[in-house]
């Protein structure tokens, strides 16, 4: 199974994300509402039998709940990713990374940067995204559960399925 741990924003936040312009730009592959999440830890391919251990590890990672805030504006995360920053997960993100370090691929040694991916880019110039970069967005929600998601890859893009929801306690 190809797994990762993530936070799903609620419907009202997804509605705010849907209002962001998504210009038709050659080389920009826009994500869909069904794909909008905040990844805390990408595990990659893992054996099916370790799922219960991953869920147990994630279960002890955080407070009863935390607040997440989307915004203030759309940005380039790197030259290949258009995203919206998500603040408020700076404690839970690293805690999930540490708790799941023995599962899947080795965690990357870089600071956690909460974000929601809007598009993946190939050969797109920054000026081609002038209508979207800097677009203001301000939405917040209470995070009270984390999800272990399974990723199914296809030429049409990834599809995600929650295989476990873990309440923050």
C-alpha positions as CSV (number, residue, x, y, z in Angstrom):
1,X,0.0,0.0,0.0
2,X,1.1,3.6,-0.7
3,X,0.3,5.5,2.4
4,X,0.6,8.9,4.0
5,X,-0.7,10.7,7.1
6,X,-2.8,13.8,6.4
7,X,-5.4,16.3,7.6
8,X,-8.6,16.8,5.5
9,X,-10.0,20.3,5.6
10,X,-13.8,20.6,6.1
11,X,-16.3,21.5,3.4
12,X,-16.3,25.2,4.1
13,X,-12.5,25.4,3.8
14,X,-12.7,23.4,0.5
15,X,-15.2,25.9,-0.8
16,X,-12.7,28.7,-0.1
17,X,-10.0,26.8,-1.9
18,X,-12.3,26.2,-4.9
19,X,-12.7,30.0,-5.2
20,X,-9.0,30.4,-6.1
21,X,-8.4,31.1,-9.8
22,X,-7.1,28.1,-11.8
23,X,-6.0,29.4,-15.1
24,X,-5.6,27.1,-18.1
25,X,-1.8,27.0,-18.4
26,X,0.0,24.4,-20.5
27,X,2.2,22.3,-18.1
28,X,0.0,23.0,-15.0
29,X,-1.9,20.0,-13.6
30,X,-4.4,21.3,-11.1
31,X,-5.5,19.2,-8.2
32,X,-9.2,18.5,-7.6
33,X,-11.2,19.0,-4.5
34,X,-11.0,15.3,-3.7
35,X,-7.2,15.6,-3.6
36,X,-7.1,18.7,-1.3
37,X,-5.4,17.7,2.0
38,X,-2.4,18.7,4.1
39,X,0.2,15.9,4.2
40,X,2.0,15.5,7.5
41,X,4.1,12.5,6.5
42,X,4.5,10.6,3.3
43,X,5.3,6.9,4.0
44,X,5.4,5.5,0.5
45,X,5.0,1.8,-0.1
46,X,4.4,-0.3,3.1
47,X,3.2,-3.8,3.7
48,X,-0.5,-4.2,4.6
49,X,0.3,-5.9,7.9
50,X,2.0,-2.7,9.4
51,X,-1.1,-0.6,9.1
52,X,-2.3,-1.3,12.7
53,X,1.2,-0.3,14.0
54,X,1.1,2.9,11.9
55,X,-2.3,3.8,13.3
56,X,-1.1,3.2,16.8
57,X,2.0,5.4,16.3
58,X,-0.2,8.2,14.9
59,X,-2.7,7.9,17.7
60,X,-0.3,9.2,20.3
61,X,1.0,12.3,18.4
62,X,-0.9,15.3,19.5
63,X,-3.2,17.3,21.7
64,X,-7.0,16.8,21.7
65,X,-7.3,19.3,18.8
66,X,-5.5,22.1,17.1
67,X,-6.4,25.0,14.9
68,X,-5.2,25.1,11.3
69,X,-5.2,28.3,9.2
70,X,-5.0,28.4,5.4
71,X,-3.4,31.4,3.8
72,X,-2.7,34.3,3.6
73,X,-2.0,33.8,-0.2
74,X,-1.3,31.3,-2.9
75,X,2.5,30.8,-3.4
76,X,5.0,28.7,-5.2
77,X,6.2,26.1,-2.7
78,X,9.1,25.4,-5.2
79,X,9.3,25.8,-8.9
80,X,7.1,22.8,-9.5
81,X,4.3,23.2,-6.9
82,X,1.6,25.9,-6.5
83,X,0.3,25.8,-2.9
84,X,-1.5,27.5,-0.1
85,X,0.4,27.6,3.2
86,X,-1.3,26.0,6.2
87,X,-0.2,27.3,9.7
88,X,-1.0,25.7,13.0
89,X,0.3,22.2,12.3
90,X,3.9,23.0,13.3
91,X,3.7,20.8,16.4
92,X,1.6,17.9,15.1
93,X,3.5,17.6,11.8
94,X,6.9,16.9,13.3
95,X,5.3,14.7,16.0
96,X,3.7,12.5,13.3
97,X,7.0,12.4,11.4
98,X,8.9,11.3,14.5
99,X,6.2,8.7,15.6
100,X,6.2,7.1,12.1
101,X,9.9,7.3,11.3
102,X,10.4,3.6,11.4
103,X,7.6,3.0,8.8
104,X,8.0,3.3,5.0
105,X,10.6,5.5,3.4
106,X,13.0,7.4,5.6
107,X,11.7,10.9,6.6
108,X,13.3,13.8,4.8
109,X,15.5,16.0,7.1
110,X,13.9,19.3,6.5
111,X,11.5,21.5,8.5
112,X,7.9,20.7,8.3
113,X,6.0,23.2,6.0
114,X,2.2,22.7,6.1
115,X,0.6,23.3,2.7
116,X,-2.3,22.3,0.4
117,X,-1.1,21.6,-3.1
118,X,-3.1,23.3,-5.9
119,X,-1.1,22.4,-8.9
120,X,2.0,20.5,-10.1
121,X,4.0,22.3,-12.8
122,X,6.2,21.2,-15.6
123,X,7.9,23.9,-17.7
124,X,5.6,26.7,-16.5
125,X,7.0,30.2,-16.0
126,X,6.1,32.1,-12.9
127,X,4.6,34.9,-15.0
128,X,2.1,32.4,-16.5
129,X,0.6,32.1,-13.1
130,X,0.2,35.8,-12.4
131,X,-3.6,35.3,-12.1
132,X,-3.3,32.9,-9.2
133,X,0.0,33.6,-7.3
134,X,-0.7,36.0,-4.5
135,X,-4.4,35.3,-4.5
136,X,-5.6,35.9,-1.0
137,X,-7.3,33.2,1.0
138,X,-8.1,33.1,4.7
139,X,-9.8,30.0,6.2
140,X,-9.4,28.2,9.4
141,X,-10.7,25.0,11.0
142,X,-10.3,22.9,14.1
143,X,-8.3,19.7,13.5
144,X,-9.5,16.9,15.7
145,X,-8.5,13.9,13.7
146,X,-5.7,12.7,11.4
147,X,-6.1,10.3,8.6
148,X,-3.9,7.5,7.3
149,X,-4.6,7.8,3.5
150,X,-4.0,5.3,0.8
151,X,-2.9,6.7,-2.6
152,X,-3.9,5.2,-5.9
153,X,-1.9,6.6,-8.8
154,X,-3.2,6.9,-12.4
155,X,-2.6,9.0,-15.5
156,X,-5.6,11.1,-14.5
157,X,-4.0,11.9,-11.1
158,X,-4.0,10.4,-7.7
159,X,-7.0,9.2,-5.8
160,X,-7.0,9.0,-2.0
161,X,-8.9,6.8,0.4
162,X,-8.9,7.1,4.2
163,X,-7.9,3.7,5.6
164,X,-7.9,5.0,9.2
165,X,-9.1,8.1,11.1
166,X,-7.3,8.8,14.3
167,X,-8.9,11.2,16.8
168,X,-6.4,13.6,18.5
169,X,-6.4,12.8,22.2
